């Protein structure tokens, strides 16, 4: 792996143009809002300008297109100081479905950047699952996407591997917390498995800290909310019980039930073409016993530290939606 350059030259000053993919997603919307607050200009790739009107109203410049549109990608990255690549597929029923976005799409971004006379730096929002590529189609695709950056000799890059992200606007973790609010923690694997979490606001601040730090260049960085060794399901339930002043009991979901649902989802997907979330490979991710992240390297490289612990994060959730 390449070594980080010394010094602070080349950092994007306020007013610099930052390009973002995945801007209409949960993380992307929070990121764009904060970048604007920090005084950056923001340009975003969106599938539909009409459907992304909220971003436009906030001051984001929109480029309509997708990761297969080379002209749109060229417009997106032109004259940028940094590109933050957050677009990715999280649902699918085959390796190719994930690779089409997470690998081929990342390659398309790289080609667009490398075609510029003054190539912007690239920050890839990957996932902690990339460290276990054998587990699922998704984890393998994220790992392969990372390798493309590591092999790009003309590019300055940063890779962030967040764990499970939650906060206002999230729809993936929210059902878990909604069930806990009702008094039940639905456990897909071992209750003793350990996971790290991060609030979306802290993730966004970490991304911005990386933009300001030459020490983050050429590094693959994990991050979390600062809870040492993550959380077991027992600890998650205890935190929910404390936050909402009620008992929360663990309910391990029977293995046969989840296996059956995942298999049925895959079969239905083959007939309908709709991308499922829960598939047999995804179950291997959910049942993995160690999804713990470490803040040491990112704090050393950027000075960033998390501010929002789990209790405060739960307090911010809108449990009425969905």
N, C-alpha and C positions, 0 to 999 in steps of 0.2 A: 504494500500500500504506500502511496506517496506521502511525504511528510508535509505538515502544515508550514506555510511560509511564515517568516518572522515579520513583526511590525504590523502597522495598522493601515497601510496604504491600500486604496481601492475599496474602502468601506463606503456603502451608499449613504450620502448625506441626505438630510431631510429635503423633500421635494423630488428625490429620485423616483424613477418609474419602476414599479414592481409588477411583474406579470404573474397571474394566478390561474391555475386550472383547478377544477373542482370547486369553483367559487360559490356555486348555488347550494352546496351541501352543508351539512351540519357544522363541520370545522371551517369550511371555506367562507361561509357568511360571517362567522365571528372573526375570522382572520382579516377579511377585507375591511370590516368596520374598524378594527383596531389599527390596521395600517393607515387608513385615512386619518384616524385620530392622531397618529404619530407624525403626520405631515407628509407622508408618501403619496405620490400619484399611483393609482392602481388601475391596471388593465386586466380584464378577465375574459377567458374563453367560455362561452355559454352556448348551449344548443339552440336556445331561442331567446332573442333579445326581449320579446314581449313578455315571456315568462320570468325574465330576470329583471323586470322593471324596478324592483325594490333596490337592487344594486345600483342601477343607473341613477335613481333619485338620490341615493347617498353620495354619488360622485364618482362611481366606478365607470371607466370607459369599457364598453362591451365590444367584443369581437365574436360574431356569430359563426359557429362551426364546431367541429369535434376533433378528436385526435387522429382521425383519418384524413382530415382536410389540410393538406400541406400549405395551401395559400393562407388559410386562417392562422395556422401556426406561425408562419413567417411574419404575419402582421402582429401577432401576439407578442413575439419576443423582440421585435425590432426596437433598438435603442433603449433596451431595458438594462438596469443595473443588476437585477436579480430575477430569476424565474422560480416560483414556488409551485412545484408540481404535486397537487393533492388529488387529482382525479384518479379514480380507480374503481374496478369492479369488485364488489363484495358478495355478489350473488351469482350463481351459475351452476350448471349441471355437467360440466366437462372441463378438462384442463384447457382446451382451446378457448372456451368462453372467457376464462380468466386471463389467459395469455394475450388475447386480442387487445385488451385494454391495458393490463398491468405490465406487459412486456413489450408488445409491438407499439402500443401507445407511448410508452416511455422512450422507445427507440426513435419514434417520430419527433418527440420533443427534443431529443439530443441532436438529431440531424438539423432541425430548425435552428437551434442555438449555434451549432458548429458552422452553419452557413453564414453567420453574421461576421462582419469584419472585426467587430469588438464584441466577442462572445460574453454574454452575461453569465454570472455564476448561477448555479442551480441547486436548489434545496428540494430534495425528494422527501415527501411525507410517506414513509413506508409503514411498517407494522412490526411489533414485537414477534409476530408469528413467523417472520422471515428467518429467524434463527433456527427454526425447525421445519425446513422445506419438505421433509418426508411425510409430514402429517396430512396435508390436504392440497387440493388444487390451488386454493387461494395462497397458502403459505409458500408453495413452490413458485407461484407466479411473482409474489413479492420479492422472493430471494433472487429470482432471475432478473427482475427489473433493477435491483440493486447492483447486480454484477455488471450491467451495462454501464452504469456510472463509473464503477471502479476500473473499468477497462478503457474509459474515455481519456486519452492522453492529453487532449487539448482543452480540457474543461476543468474548472474549479467547482467542486461539488461538496455537498453536505447531505448526509442521510440521517433522518430522524426515525426512530422506531418507538412510537408511543405504544403503551399497553391499551387496555380498554378505556375509551374516552367517554365521559358523560357530561351532562350539563344541560342548560336550556336549549331546546331544539333537537336534542337527541331522541331517536326513536328505536335504537337497538338495545341500549341498556335500560331504558325507561321501563319496559314491562317487568323487568326483574325487580326494580325498586317499587313499582306499583303493587306487586304481589307481596313484597315485604311490608309495605304500608298496610296491607290487609292482614298481615300476621303470618305469612308463609314465605319461606325462602326455598324456591325451587332449585334443587341441586342436580345438575346433569351428570356429575361424576362423583369422585370422592369428596366428602365434606372437608377432608384435610388438604385438598389441593390448594395451592397458593397462587393468588393473582395480584398484580399491581393495577392501580387505577390512576387516572389523571383527569382533573377537571379541564374542560375545554378552554377556559380562560388562561389557565397555567400553560397549556400546550401552545396557545397563541403567543404568549409572552416568551416562551422558549424559542419559538420560531423567529421572533423579532430579535431576540438576543443573539441568535446565530447570524442574522443578517449583519449585525454590528461587530462580529468577532472573526478576525482572520484565524484565530486559534481553532475554530470549528471546521475550517476547510480540510477536506480529505479525511473526514472522520465519520464513522457510523456510531451514532449516539442514541442511547436509550434514556428514558426519563419516566418519572412517576410522581406521585403526590408527596413523596418523602417518607411514607410508611416503610420502615425497615422490614425487609423480608415479606412485603405485601400483606395480603389478607387471606385467611382461611374463610370458608363459608360460615364457620362458627363466629368469627370476628365480624364479618359483614352483617350477620343477623343481629349480633350484639349492638353494633353501631346503629342499625335501623331501629332496634328496640329503644335505645337511648334517645334517639332523635324524635321518635314519634310516640314515646311514652306508652308502649304496649309490648306485649310478648310477641316474639317472632320465632316460630319453630321451623326447623329444617325438615324438608320433605324431599328425600332423594327420589328422583323420578325413576321408575323401574327401567332397567336397561332394555328389556324387550319392547317397552312402549316407545321409547325414543328411537330405537332401531327400526321399528315398524313405521313410525311417522317419517323418518328420514328416507327410507326405501320407497315409501308411497309417494313422497314428494318428488323423488327422482323419476319415478315411473310416470307420474302426471305431467312433469315438465317435458318429458320426451314427446308427449301427445299434444301439449298446448303450446310449447315453446316458451313458456314463462319461466323466468329464472327463480329458482327457490333459494331460500336462505339456509334451511336445515337439510343437509344431505349427509350420507355416511362419512365422507371426508371431513365435513364440518364438525361432526360429532367427535372425531378424533382430536380436533382442536379443543373443543369444549371439555373433553375428558382428560386433557393433558394436565399433569400435576404441578407443573412449574412455569408460570407466566409472571415471574418476578423481574422487575427492572431495577437498574442501579443509576442513580443520579451523579455518581462521582465524576465520570469523564466530562459530562456536559457542564457541570458546575465549574470544573477546572478550566474548561475551554472558554466559557462565556461569562461566568459569574452568576448565571441564572440559578435561582432556587424557587421551589414551589411555594405558593402562598395559601392555597385552599385545601384544607384537610377534608376528610370524608364527611364529618358532621356538618360543616359549613356548606359543603357541596350538596348534601341532601336537602338542606334548608332552602337551597336555590331552585330545586326542581318544581316543575308544574306537573303534579301527579294527576291532574284532571284530564289531560289530553290523551288521545288514543282510545 
